[in-house]
């Protein structure tokens, strides 16, 4: 994609230590953004950002399930860069692919706390910063999933959390209007990351079969997020679905 001037625009990417988060953070940097890499472990963030321009990169170890840790992330962003233009809520985890009745409360809670509550806490802090800065406003992009529409077998926590992300996206989109804050969601299917490597060996389908599933280059996702981020604030992609063309999602698969 052709780059454009961002006039010191600033982005936070959660879950930036690997996979989609790393790809999106890198794409934003290449487009001229100052980027805050947020994730649990500094070592992983450092490796993710090792080729990034130091003057435009900030690494902040963050546990998105902890309100104090999230507040510190946004405080450090404001202290370093003075504002925030884009938040990509990407941090998330899954649970073991086991029968619903065998899931533990701890396994359920870990997924919901990270994927849903973490996105809420970051959105809340982004609102506080974006509505008070000058120029006012900004954009929040939530990483949903095609699981926000249809579940895989044995995926109750992840599917429930991603359905809830859609509700959070819509609520934030509505509540952000008066502050010039736009909020949209990108639903991703089978990006080629470490998390989806198992699909190349075959995973369970809705009818119980085991089948190999196609994947797409993660750069396609990064380019799509960048397109959403580049829009002026009077325009918004409310929702986008990007997926490997031949994955079993549409119709009978």
N, C-alpha and C positions, 0 to 999 in steps of 0.2 A: 504493500500500500504506500502511496505517496505521502511523505511526511509533511507536516505543516508546523508553523510556529505555535508554541503553546504558552508563550509569555509567562514563563516560570510556573506553569501549572503543576499541581502537586497531587499525587495519588497514593493511597494506601492499598496494599494487597495483602489480605490475610491468607494463611496457608501458602506463603510464598517460597517455602523451602524446597518444593519439588513440584513435578507434574504441571497441572494447569496453572497454578499460582505462579510458578517460576516462569512459565512461558508468557503469561500475561504481563508480569512485572517487567520482563525483558523487552516485550513489545512496547510498553509504555515508555521505558527509558529510551529506546531507539526513536520514538516519536518526539522526544524532547522533554518529557515529564521529569520532574523530581519524584522519586519513588521510594516509599517506605515499605521495606520487606518485613512483614510481621509473621511470626511463627513461634512454635514452642521452644525450639532449640537454636541457640546462637551458632553452633557449629554447622548445622544444616543450612541456616540462612547465609552464613559466610560462604559456603560452597556454592550456593545458588547464585550469589551475587558477585562471585570472584572476578568476573570480567566486566563488571559494571563500573561506570565512571564514579569515582569516590565523592566528588563534590555534589552529585545529584542523587546519591543513594544514602539511605539511613536504615540500619538494621535494628529492629526492636523485638527482642524475645517477648512473646505475648501468649498468655493463656486466655483465649477468648471466652472461656467459661467463668472467669473471675472478673467481677466488675472493677476491682482496683487495678488489675493488669490492663484492662481495656482503657480505663481512664488515663493511665500512664502512657499508653500508646498514642493517644490523641494529644496529650499534653506535650509529649516530646516532638510530635509532628509540628504542632503550632510553634513550639520554641525554636525548632530548627528552620522551618520553612515559612512560617507565618500564616499559613492558610491550608485549606484542603479543597480540591476541586473534584476528585473522583475517589470513591471507596468501592473496591471490589470485594464483596463478602464471599470469600471462597473457602474458608476453613471448614472442614467437615470430616467425619469419620463414619465407618460402617460397623456393622455387628457381624458375628459369625453367621453364615448361611445355614442356620439350623431351624427346625420347626418352631413356629411361633410359641407353642406351649412350653418349649424348653429354654426359652430366653430367660436370662436372669434380669432382675430389676436393674442391677448395675450396668448390664449391657445395654438395656433400653435407655437408661438415663445418660450414659456416656454419649450416645448418638444424638439424643435430643438436646443435651446441654451444649454440645459443640456446634452442631449443624443449625439449630434453631435459636437457642438462647444466645449463643455467641453472635449470630447475625443481628439479633435484636439489640444487644448491648452495643455493638459497633455502630449500628444505625442510629441509636439514641445519641451517642457521643458525636457522630457526624452531624446530626441535626443541630446540636448545640453550637458546634463550631461554624457550620455553613451559614446558619441564619444570622450570626453575629459579625461575620467577616465582611470586608469591603474589597472588591465587589461581592455582594451577597449571593448565596446559593451554591449549588454544586450538583453532582450526580452520584447516585448510589446504584451499583449493579450487583444483583444477587445471583450467585451460582445456584440455580435450581437443579434440575435433572429431568430426563424423561420419566424418571420415577415420580415426578410431580403429576404425571398423567396416568401412568400404568405401572403396577408393581412387577418385580421379578418374584419368582418363588422364594419363600423364606427371607423376606426383606422388610418385615413390618416396621422396625424402628426407622430405618432409612427412608422408606416410602412415606411414612407418617410425617417425618420431619420435613421432607421435600414438599409434600402437599401444603404443609403449614408455611413454608417459605413463600409460596404463592400468595397466601393470605397476607403475610407480612409485607410483601412487595406492593400489593394493591393498597394496603392501608397506608404505607409510607408514601406511596405515590400521591394519594389523596391528601394526606396531612402535610406533605412537603410543598404543595402548590403555593401556599401563602408566603413561603420563604424562598421561592425560586429554586426549590430542590426537586430534581427529577429522579424517579426511581423506576428501574426496569429489571427484568429477569432474563437470564440466558439458561436454557435447558439443554443439556449436553448429553449426547449418546455415543459412547464408545470412543472417546479420545484415547490415542495410543500413549498411555502413561504406565508407570509401574503398577498402578492400582488395577488396570485392566489387562495386565499381561496374561492372567489366567484364561482370558477369553480365547487366546490363540490355541489352547489345548482342549477347549470345549467346556461349556458350563450348562447347567440345567435350564431347560426351557419350561414354558407353562404346561406343556403336555407330558412332562417327565423325561423327555429325550435329553441327551447330552449332545450339544452341537457347538462347533467352532463359530465364533461371530466375527465379522469384519470390524476393523477399527479405522479411524481417520487420524491423520497427522495432527498432533496437538497444536501446531502452528495455525491450523484453520480456526481453532477456538480463539487463540490469541488475536487473530486478525478480526474476528467477529466482535470480540469485546472492545477492541480498539475502535472499530467503526461506531459502536454505541457510545463510547466515551467522547468521540470527536464531535458529536452533534452539538449544536447550540442549545442552550437550556430551554428555549421555547419549543423544542422538538424532543420527542422521546420514543425510544423503542420500548414499548411496555412489556413485550415478551418476544423471545426469539427461540426457536428450536433449531439446533445444529447437530447433525448426527451422521454417522457412517451410512452412506446411501443404502447399502444392502443389509444392514443389521435388521434383526427381526423385531420390528416395532409397529410399522404401519400394516394394517390388514392382517393377514394370516401369518406373515413373517417369511 
